[in-house]
Amino acid sequence: MTATANGAPPSVPAFLHPFARPAAESSSFVRIVGGKGARVWDDQGNTYIDAMASLWYCAVGHGRPEMAEAIARQAGTLGGYQCFDRFTNEPADALAERIASIAPEPGSRVFFTAGGSEAVDTALKLVRLAHVLRGDPGRTIVISRAPSYHGSAYGSTALTGLPPNQLGFGPGVPDVVQVPKDDLGAVRAIFEQHAGRVAAVFAEPIIGAAGVYPPQPGYLQELRRLCDEHGACLVLDEVITGFGRLGQWFAGQFYGVRADLTTFAKAVTSGYIPLGGVIVAPSVHEVLAADPAFILRHGFTYSGHPTACAAGLACLDIIERESLLSRPSVIGNALRPGLEALVSDGVVASFRGEMGVWAVELHPGQDVAAARDRLLDAGIVVRPIPPATIAMCPPFVIGADELDQILAALRSALA
Ligand SMILES: Cc1ncc(COP(=O)(O)O)c(C=O)c1O
């Protein structure tokens, strides 16, 4: 076998794909070339209903001229510029103001990153730092849940409750303790075992990429109460739920739970440009600003990137102008009865979800990757989550006919 110019065997692409087999051959990839609304198409002429909004992010739908125009306008004025120290720019200031104005906690401030993993790593550092600045440096322990998905950077990998994602990468970030989801007794036990040492609890309001598990009623509220009782921060990881997935700007509002830090990414720009961040409530940012001489030694080259922030402003404009926060309940009302019927007819074992995010659980013995492939052949993009979950998180703009087609394809492909 002769190597290509870059040394790779000829049958594999130069692009080493994320969450994929490095040995996968070039011919096995689906090359998406365009999209409009809830549909995308590939270079072979196949059109798909994008039941995953790409990767949980394309809330406003594909192919939006308003997004392209806003991005081109900003790129033509000031494509990129850094925000370290004394520098700022108009789109970053405006987007921070805009997010603060819709944030669950009045008086919040916004830290920008380039994506969700950086947002989670930022939150992990900020909670520990806030305790140090409060004069309580022993609070380093962070509680997260299993299953959960918080990202692929070093801190977010440590917080993620999916053991295979940590395998082989060496020692993780210390002082991260995991408890089973929905097990408040386990959370209480950690607080008691490490009294005065817990910095924060990290939780996705709805566990997303680890399987789509809505919380048990009252669970998040009790997490909040336990954090208050024990002097710890609550971090809601809203990378999937932020900007409308549950029909309100944030899931914290949907569930009526206050967060000290809220991480976001994905739908803030609907993915047209990568952007993420952390909404920092006064409980944390007031501590950071208490000493006027203190310097926050944390940030990324692209924190406050003007073109990404212009995309964020344009995306939030679309969500507001088209009242897209009303769509997740429409999606949920359309999918729920169809999924119920799939269960009662024995096509799938169970389903779960809320508003704009859903999953079906396959019967034992059914292979999720094979099911995903059959759905692709039927023109539907879903996300397989081993061992047995098929996730769906469609764009807010998906139509009733397209939701019907998803249900029909699930029935035929999974029967
Ligand atoms: C809840 C949650 N947190 C963090 C992340 C990581 O975000 P990113 O892939 O943008 O780094 C994800 C990605 O799916 C996520 O779902």
The ligand as an ORCA input file, in Angstrom:
! r2SCAN-3c Opt
* xyz 0 1
  C     -24.475     19.398     27.217
  C     -23.248     19.564     26.391
  N     -22.178     20.180     26.913
  C     -21.062     20.384     26.201
  C     -20.954     19.930     24.914
  C     -19.686     20.141     24.138
  O     -19.868     21.109     23.159
  P     -18.845     21.218     21.920
  O     -18.983     19.969     21.148
  O     -19.339     22.459     21.194
  O     -17.492     21.422     22.478
  C     -22.039     19.276     24.317
  C     -21.969     18.800     22.922
  O     -22.831     18.131     22.443
  C     -23.214     19.085     25.067
  O     -24.267     18.451     24.566
*
